Amino acid sequence: MIVSPLDYRYGRDRAKEIFTESHRIKCMLEVEAASSLALADGGKIPSEASDDIGRACRGNLVSVKRIKELEKETQHDIMALTRAISEQVTKGKPYVHFGLTSNDVNDTALSLQLKAFSKILAHDLQKVMVELEDRISKHSGSVMLGRTHGQHASPITFGLKMAVFLGEFTRHAERFLEIMPRVLVGKMLGPVGTGATIGKDALRIQEEFVSILGLQSEMNPSQVTGRDRLIEYMSLINNISVSTEKLATEIRNLQRPEISEVSEFFEVEKQVGSSSMPSKMNPIKSENITSLSRLIRSFIIPQYEGSIMWHERDLTNSALERFTIPYSSILIDYVLAKTAEVLNMMVVHEERMRENLKLSYLSMSEAVVLMLVNNGIPRLDAHEIVRKASISTVNRADFVAAVVNHSSNDRISHDEVESSLDPAKFLGATTEICSRTIEISSYARKKLEDYAKRMA
């Protein structure tokens, strides 16, 4: 019986595969094999025992079916795992799971899953950044209305609007690169974090263990790795989801018919917008991004709560983390992929941007104030002149005349006021901001690419 929408509607296979039960068990077996190798290298168990355990764990000899059968008997997943391994070894039998506790296996296996997923997340971020860079390059000079408080404001360009989002995603890339070494950790220090079974060489052997797995070492465990690490990971995902929703919301707003400056691609030959209104072309992908981004952020609350355990360990985190980490990871991959798709196919209506600018001459009020100041009128006086002219007039010609009349300055002409109403002349450092944002993004993308190669 299928219940979760992840099984039939949302998520991409490559991300979902990482969090399947079979892949998790594969990671657990890899942890058992790596621990036996580190123990053998440290002189704690015979090398032939390590070879035997490694052969069983890495040779597809331990089946998920057998582990599930044993779990019904033991009521303990890791005990079932270790018994299934023991059935497949001879010389290694006395040393299966030696020095380990359940969460040495569970938490380190989770880190292996997140390590695999981190390559996907790095690629997802790169893809969105590339699409944003492309839009900025194409539209750094596409002048449009700025909007604050839902009202018309000074002009910007569509490239500058996209540069705001690219700046966010660049910072997400930087955060990703910073936190992943803190997130991807392993441990083999036993049930209370002392490494007592292994002895005084426990830390050295743990370093060998995590090195084999390509992880960092947890130096301050209890029975579990620090859950602040998972909170930091999910905080990154939440932060990314805020940006995806923010971007999707912007597109949805700009697609409203009364604005109509940007729209999602709509397949006019086959796509249907409404079952009742045939004319509808709804921004469904952006709405989907918005909905799932909100869901993603909800998973961090139980993760916070589950990070508070009694003493060195209890099970209050266990069940909830089977949802929080896989679901948030799978969904952020899906949302980022859909965001890149929307950006790639997005239609930008530059002509409508110009039309809206023409209809909103008052959006240039800041430029008119500047012109008056440059002509010797104190700024506060200039502000009041333009404010009164804006309120007392209903068309462009009357506004220009009102500014000239209220200024009481013979140097202010109708032509000069008209010239200050040209949006293209009031864009400041827009071009430089766009180019610098792309440059910084390109550098961050290269670092993401290098990271993904290291994780291979």
C-alpha positions in Angstrom: 0.0 0.0 0.0 1.4 3.4 -1.1 0.7 6.3 1.2 3.4 8.9 0.8 3.1 11.3 -2.2 6.9 10.9 -2.5 6.2 7.4 -3.9 3.9 8.5 -6.7 4.0 12.3 -7.2 7.0 14.2 -5.9 10.8 13.7 -5.8 13.3 12.5 -8.3 14.5 8.9 -8.5 18.2 9.7 -8.0 17.6 11.4 -4.7 14.9 9.0 -3.5 17.2 6.0 -4.1 19.8 7.4 -1.6 17.2 7.2 1.1 15.7 3.9 0.4 15.9 1.1 3.0 18.1 -1.0 0.7 20.6 1.8 0.2 20.6 2.6 3.9 21.4 -1.0 4.7 24.2 -0.9 2.1 25.6 2.1 4.0 25.4 0.3 7.3 27.2 -2.7 5.8 29.9 -0.4 4.5 30.2 1.1 8.1 30.7 -2.4 9.5 33.3 -3.3 6.9 35.2 0.0 7.4 35.2 -0.4 11.2 36.7 -3.9 11.0 39.4 -2.7 8.6 40.3 0.2 10.9 40.4 -2.2 13.8 42.7 -4.6 11.9 45.0 -1.8 10.9 45.1 -0.7 14.5 46.0 -4.2 15.7 42.8 -4.8 17.5 41.5 -7.7 15.5 43.2 -10.2 13.0 43.4 -9.0 9.4 41.9 -12.2 8.2 38.8 -11.5 10.3 38.6 -8.0 8.8 38.9 -9.5 5.3 36.1 -12.0 6.1 33.8 -9.3 7.4 34.6 -7.0 4.5 33.8 -9.8 2.0 30.4 -10.5 3.6 29.5 -6.8 3.8 30.6 -5.7 0.4 29.9 -8.9 -1.6 26.1 -8.8 -1.6 26.0 -11.8 0.8 23.8 -10.0 3.4 20.3 -9.6 2.1 17.6 -7.1 3.1 15.1 -9.9 3.3 17.3 -11.8 5.8 17.8 -8.7 7.9 14.1 -8.1 8.1 13.4 -11.7 9.1 15.9 -11.4 12.0 14.5 -8.1 13.0 11.1 -9.7 13.6 12.8 -11.9 16.1 15.2 -9.5 17.8 13.0 -6.3 17.6 16.3 -4.5 17.0 17.4 -3.4 13.5 21.2 -3.3 14.2 21.2 -6.6 16.0 19.4 -8.1 13.0 22.1 -6.6 10.8 25.0 -8.0 12.8 23.4 -11.4 13.0 22.9 -11.5 9.3 26.6 -10.6 8.8 27.7 -13.3 11.3 25.8 -15.9 9.2 28.1 -15.1 6.3 31.5 -15.2 8.0 33.8 -17.7 9.7 37.1 -16.2 10.8 35.3 -12.9 11.3 32.5 -14.2 13.4 34.1 -13.3 16.8 34.7 -9.7 15.7 31.5 -8.6 13.9 30.4 -5.2 15.3 33.4 -5.2 17.6 33.7 -2.0 19.7 30.6 -0.5 18.1 27.1 0.5 19.3 24.0 0.8 17.2 24.4 4.5 16.6 27.9 4.2 15.5 26.4 2.3 12.6 23.2 4.4 12.3 24.7 7.8 12.4 27.7 7.0 10.3 25.4 5.4 7.7 23.3 8.5 7.7 26.4 10.6 7.0 27.2 8.3 4.0 23.7 8.9 2.7 24.0 12.7 3.1 27.5 12.5 1.5 25.9 10.9 -1.6 23.1 13.4 -1.5 25.4 16.4 -1.1 26.7 15.8 -4.6 23.2 16.1 -5.9 22.5 19.2 -3.9 25.8 20.8 -5.1 24.7 20.1 -8.7 21.2 21.5 -8.0 22.5 24.8 -6.7 24.9 25.1 -9.7 22.0 24.6 -12.1 19.8 27.3 -10.6 22.8 29.7 -10.4 23.6 29.1 -14.1 20.0 29.8 -15.1 20.0 33.0 -13.0 23.3 34.1 -14.5 21.9 33.6 -18.0 18.8 35.7 -17.2 21.0 38.5 -15.7 23.2 38.5 -18.8 20.3 38.7 -21.1 18.3 41.3 -19.2 20.8 43.5 -17.3 19.5 46.4 -19.5 15.8 45.4 -19.6 14.3 48.4 -17.7 11.2 47.8 -15.6 9.3 49.2 -12.7 10.7 48.6 -9.2 8.0 47.9 -6.7 7.9 48.4 -2.9 4.9 47.9 -0.6 3.2 46.6 -3.7 3.4 50.1 -5.2 5.4 51.5 -8.1 8.9 52.6 -7.1 12.0 53.8 -8.9 13.1 51.8 -12.1 15.3 48.8 -12.0 16.2 46.2 -14.7 15.0 42.6 -14.8 18.6 41.6 -14.7 19.0 43.4 -11.4 16.0 41.7 -10.0 17.5 38.3 -10.9 20.8 39.4 -9.4 19.2 39.7 -6.0 18.2 36.0 -6.2 21.6 35.0 -7.6 23.2 36.7 -4.6 21.1 34.6 -2.3 21.9 31.4 -4.1 25.6 32.2 -4.1 25.5 32.6 -0.4 23.7 29.3 -0.1 26.6 27.7 -2.1 29.1 29.3 0.3 27.1 28.1 3.4 26.9 24.6 1.8 30.6 24.4 1.4 31.2 25.6 4.9 28.8 23.4 6.8 29.2 20.0 5.0 32.4 19.1 6.7 30.6 19.6 10.0 27.6 17.6 8.9 29.4 14.6 7.4 30.9 12.9 10.4 31.2 9.3 11.7 31.9 7.7 15.0 32.9 4.4 16.5 33.4 5.2 20.1 30.7 2.9 21.5 27.6 3.3 23.7 28.6 6.4 25.7 31.3 7.9 23.5 34.4 6.8 25.4 35.7 4.1 23.0 36.3 1.9 26.1 36.1 -1.4 24.2 38.8 -0.3 21.7 41.0 1.3 24.4 43.5 4.1 24.4 43.9 3.9 20.6 40.2 4.6 20.1 40.6 8.1 18.6 43.4 7.0 16.3 41.3 4.1 15.1 38.3 6.2 14.6 40.3 8.6 12.5 41.3 5.7 10.3 37.7 4.6 10.2 36.2 7.9 9.0 39.1 8.3 6.5 38.1 5.1 4.9 34.6 6.4 4.5 35.5 9.9 3.4 34.0 11.5 6.5 35.1 13.7 9.3 35.5 12.4 12.9 33.0 13.2 15.7 35.2 14.2 18.6 32.5 14.9 21.1 29.8 12.2 20.9 27.6 10.7 23.5 26.1 7.6 22.0 25.1 9.7 19.0 26.8 12.3 16.8 25.8 15.8 17.7 22.3 16.6 16.4 23.3 20.3 16.1 24.9 19.0 12.9 21.6 17.8 11.5 19.9 21.0 12.6 22.6 23.0 10.7 22.0 20.8 7.6 18.3 21.3 7.7 18.7 25.0 8.4 20.6 25.3 5.1 17.9 23.4 3.3 15.3 25.7 4.9 17.2 28.8 3.9 17.3 27.5 0.3 13.6 26.8 0.4 13.0 30.4 1.4 14.8 31.6 -1.7 12.9 29.1 -4.0 9.6 30.3 -2.6 10.6 33.9 -2.8 11.6 33.5 -6.5 8.4 31.5 -7.3 6.3 34.2 -5.6 7.9 36.9 -7.6 7.3 35.1 -10.9 3.6 34.4 -9.9 3.1 38.1 -9.1 4.7 39.3 -12.3 2.5 36.9 -14.2 -0.7 38.5 -12.9 -2.6 39.9 -15.9 -2.6 43.5 -14.6 1.3 43.3 -14.6 2.1 40.6 -17.2 5.8 41.2 -17.3 6.9 37.6 -16.8 5.2 34.3 -17.2 5.9 30.6 -16.9 6.2 28.7 -20.1 2.8 27.3 -21.1 2.5 24.5 -23.6 -0.4 25.9 -25.6 -0.9 22.8 -27.8 -1.7 20.5 -24.9 -1.5 22.1 -21.5 -4.7 22.9 -19.6 -4.9 25.6 -17.1 -8.4 25.0 -15.6 -11.1 22.3 -15.8 -13.8 25.0 -15.9 -12.1 28.1 -17.5 -10.4 27.2 -20.8 -8.6 30.6 -21.0 -6.5 30.1 -17.8 -2.7 29.8 -18.0 -1.8 29.4 -14.4 1.8 29.5 -13.0 1.4 26.0 -11.6 5.1 25.1 -11.3 5.8 28.2 -9.3 2.8 27.5 -7.1 4.1 23.9 -6.6 7.5 25.3 -5.6 5.8 27.6 -3.1 3.8 24.8 -1.6 6.6 22.3 -1.2 9.0 25.0 0.1 6.6 25.6 2.9 6.4 21.9 3.7 10.2 21.5 3.7 10.6 24.2 6.4 8.1 22.4 8.7 10.4 19.4 9.1 13.0 21.4 11.1 10.6 21.7 14.1 10.6 18.0 15.0 14.3 17.9 14.3 14.9 20.6 16.9 12.8 18.7 19.4 14.4 15.3 18.6 17.8 16.7 19.3 17.1 17.0 23.0 17.6 13.5 24.5 18.0 12.1 28.1 21.6 11.8 29.2 23.8 10.0 26.6 21.0 8.7 24.4 17.3 7.8 24.1 15.1 6.9 21.2 13.1 10.1 21.0 15.0 11.2 17.9 14.9 7.9 16.1 11.5 7.7 14.5 11.1 11.3 13.5 14.5 11.4 11.8 13.3 8.7 9.4 11.0 11.5 8.1 12.8 14.8 8.6 16.1 14.1 6.9 14.9 12.0 3.9 11.8 14.1 3.2 13.5 17.5 3.4 16.4 16.3 1.2 14.3 14.6 -1.4 11.9 17.6 -1.6 14.7 20.3 -1.8 16.2 18.4 -4.8 12.8 18.3 -6.5 12.1 22.0 -5.7 15.5 23.2 -7.0 15.2 21.1 -10.2 11.7 22.7 -10.8 13.1 26.1 -10.0 15.8 25.7 -12.6 13.2 24.5 -15.1 11.0 27.5 -14.5 13.9 29.9 -15.0 15.0 28.1 -18.1 11.6 28.3 -19.8 10.4 31.6 -18.3 9.1 34.2 -20.8 10.1 37.8 -20.2 7.8 40.4 -21.8 10.0 43.4 -22.2 7.5 45.3 -24.2 5.0 45.1 -21.4 7.7 46.3 -19.0 8.2 49.4 -21.1 4.4 50.0 -21.3 4.0 49.8 -17.5 6.9 52.2 -17.1 5.2 54.7 -19.5 2.0 54.5 -17.5 3.8 55.2 -14.2 5.7 58.5 -14.7 5.4 59.0 -10.9 7.8 56.1 -10.4 10.5 58.7 -11.4 9.8 61.0 -8.5 13.1 60.2 -6.9 14.9 61.3 -10.1 12.9 64.5 -10.2 13.9 65.3 -6.6 17.6 64.8 -7.6 17.2 67.1 -10.6 15.8 69.8 -8.4 18.6 69.4 -5.9 21.2 69.6 -8.6 19.6 72.9 -9.6 20.1 74.4 -6.2 16.9 73.6 -4.4 17.4 72.1 -0.9 16.5 68.4 -0.8 13.7 68.6 1.7 12.1 71.4 -0.3 12.5 69.5 -3.5 10.9 66.4 -1.8 7.9 68.5 -0.8 7.6 70.1 -4.3 7.4 66.7 -5.9 5.1 65.3 -3.3 2.6 68.0 -3.8 2.9 67.8 -7.6 2.3 64.0 -7.4 -0.8 64.4 -5.2 -2.4 67.3 -7.1 -2.1 66.1 -10.7 -3.6 63.2 -12.7 -1.4 63.1 -15.8 2.2 63.5 -16.9 1.8 67.0 -18.5 0.1 68.5 -15.4 2.8 66.9 -13.2 5.6 68.4 -15.1 3.9 71.8 -15.1 3.3 71.5 -11.3 6.9 70.8 -10.6 8.0 73.8 -12.7 5.5 76.1 -11.0 6.1 74.9 -7.4 9.9 75.1 -7.8 10.0 78.9 -7.9 13.3 78.6 -9.8 13.6 80.1 -13.2 16.3 77.6 -14.1 13.8 74.7 -13.9 12.3 74.1 -17.4 9.6 71.8 -18.7 12.3 70.0 -20.8 14.5 69.4 -17.8 11.7 67.9 -15.8 10.7 65.7 -18.8 14.3 64.6 -19.2 14.4 63.5 -15.5 11.4 61.2 -16.2 13.5 58.9 -18.5 13.9 55.6 -16.6 17.0 54.6 -18.6 18.9 57.6 -17.2 18.2 56.6 -13.6 19.7 53.1 -13.2 22.9 54.0 -11.2 25.3 51.1 -10.8 22.9 48.5 -12.1 25.2 47.2 -14.9 28.1 46.9 -12.5 26.1 45.1 -9.9 24.9 42.6 -12.4 28.3 41.9 -13.7 29.9 41.6 -10.3 27.1 39.3 -9.1 27.7 36.9 -12.0 31.5 37.0 -11.4 31.1 36.0 -7.7 28.5 33.4 -8.6 30.8 31.8 -11.2 33.6 31.5 -8.6 31.2 29.8 -6.1 29.9 27.4 -8.8 33.4 26.3 -9.5 33.9 25.5 -5.8 30.7 23.5 -5.9 31.9 21.6 -8.9 35.2 20.8 -7.1 33.3 19.6 -4.0 31.2 17.2 -6.1 34.3 15.8 -7.7 35.9 15.2 -4.2 32.8 13.4 -3.1 32.8 11.1 -6.1 
